[in-house]
Amino acid sequence: MTFLPEALHLATYPLEGSFQKVDGNEVLRAIGRDSLTAEGFLALLSPAASPHLEAMASRARDLTMRHFGRTVSLFTPLYLSNHCANHCRYCGFAARNTIPRTQLNLEEVRAEGEAIAATGLKQILLLTGEAPHKAGVDYLEACVAVLRPLFPSIAIEVFPMETEDYARLVRAGVDGLTVFQETYDPELYAQLHPAGPKRDFVFRLNTPQRGAEAGMRIVNIGALLGLSDWRREIFATGLHAAWLQRQYPGVDIAVSLPRMRPHAGDFEPACVVSDRDLVQAMTALRIFLPRLSVTISTRETPRFRDNILPLGVTRMSAGVSTAVGGHAKPAETGQFEISDGRSVAEVCQVLRARGYQPVFKDWEPLEASA
């Protein structure tokens, strides 16, 4: 059993008409329900919900407080390599882009890890382009061995793997997986990924499931907002997250809400996702899935990130560089431009000023607690 049949059904279903048919009464009923069906979630994403954002925000705030309290988990990405075999039209690391290509050796990995650890962070996200022949499982396992003494929580956002390879990395110390479907529309997906291993829509779609089956503690999914109609993409993302929660109740299922940002190359977003749109998407997800972890990255501005904290955010990146080795040395070309360049200390200061507790570490590996 996989999410594929549901994803393919969604791709051909006339959602636009369904969104337009929703009226304000349906939205208010959805806001007030203790549990939502997919139809209720759809109502919260509809244009009819826009006038009711304050009510949605209030409900999302209450649910977030009930399930997560006033805590925000902090992490930062560590870019290991920007070699990539894919030709994604929207990515700064795409093979067609003429940028300096580099990959950290293990000493550089250690230096990068030590620079991050000096900020107090205990959770990192390892990233590479999708080039397994350059930065494959052996390389990732060696990097994790270097970084494990510094960080109790290590997640990866790399190329999709088979279950056995994820299990190998879990044994090495990886506990989290991030993989963005980018778009849940198979036809658009094929247009945006004309060449490279990422062109396989189905293999990528089933990647979160393989990670969960391999023993990942956290599995984080998402669509890249701006590639297509945001309502369709968030609806599909929410249903995918709900499916994963049902199938893997012991796994922390998370959703990220990345919006398109400037990058190397000339791709222009298909649509603009406004701040108001993103607030509607986040609050609808929180009301639909109260236990869902929600990540907001430094793609967003400091002011926006600070203001949406109460509406569902449970994880934030801080002290970010999107360039390979960008924490320990001057950065070269990054994957995309960030909007929030604040240090970890500055983000923590803002969180505490607003009554939140920044969390550097929220779990203990089994072998350490035994």
URJODA-V624816 format. One line per field, one symbol per residue. ss: DSSP state (H for helix, E for strand, L for the rest). psi: psi as a letter, one per 20 degrees, with the letter a starting at -180 (. if undefined). burial: I if it has 9 or more other ideal C-beta (glycine too) atoms within 8 Angstrom, else O. Layout:
ss=???
psi=???
burial=???
This chain:
ss=LLLHHHHHHHHHLLHHHHHHHLLHHHHHHHHHLLLLLHHHHHHHHLHHHHHHHHHHHHHHHHHHHHHHLLEEEEEEEEEEELLLLLLELLLLLLLLLLLLLLELLHHHHHHHHHHHHLLLLLEEEEEELLLLLLLLHHHHHHHHHHHLLLLLEEEEELLLLLHHHHHHHHHHLEEEEELLLELLLHHHHHHHELLLHHHLHHHHHLHHHHHHHHLLLEEEELELELLLLHHHHHHHHHHHHHHHHHHLLLLEEEEELLELLLLLLLLLLLLLLLHHHHHHHHHHHHHHLLLLEEEELLLLLHHHHHHLHHHLLLEEELLLLLLLLLLLLLLLLLLLLLLLLLLHHHHHHHHHHLLLEEELLLLLLHHHHL
psi=prigghghghhipmhghgghiprhhhghgghiqhqqrhhhggghirhiigikhghgggghgghggghiblqppqrqqoohqjppirlpijphiqhipnqpprpprhhhggggghhghiiiqipqopqrrnmhigmaggggghghhhihihoioorqnbqqrrghhghghghijpiqppopifqjohghghhimhqrhiingghghjghghgghijphpoprrqopihaphggghgggghggggggghmiipopqpqmpqpqqrpajppqhqporghghgggghggghgnhjppppprjhqqggggghjgijipipqqqlqpjqpjihirpqbprhrpqhnjqrgggggggghhjjqopphpjrpqghhi.
burial=OOIIOIIIOIIOOOIOOIIOOIOOOIIIIIIOOOOIOOOIIIIIIIOIIOOIIOIIIOIIIOIIIOOOOOIIIIIIIIIIIIIIIIIIIIIIIIIOIOIOOIIIOIOIIIIIIIIIIOIOIIIIIIIIIIIIOIIOIOIIIIIIIIIIOOIIIIIIIIIIIOIOIIIIIIOIIIIIIIIIIIIIIIOIIIOIIOOIIIIOIOOIIIIIIIIIIIOIOIIIIIIIIIIIOIIIIIIIIIIIIIIIIOIIOOIOIIIIIIIIIOIOIOOOIOOOIOOOIIIIIIIIIIIIIOOIIIIIIIIIOIOIIIOIIIIIIIIIIIIIIIIIIIIIOOOIOIIIOIIIOIOIOOIIOIIIOOOIIIIOOOOOIOOOOO
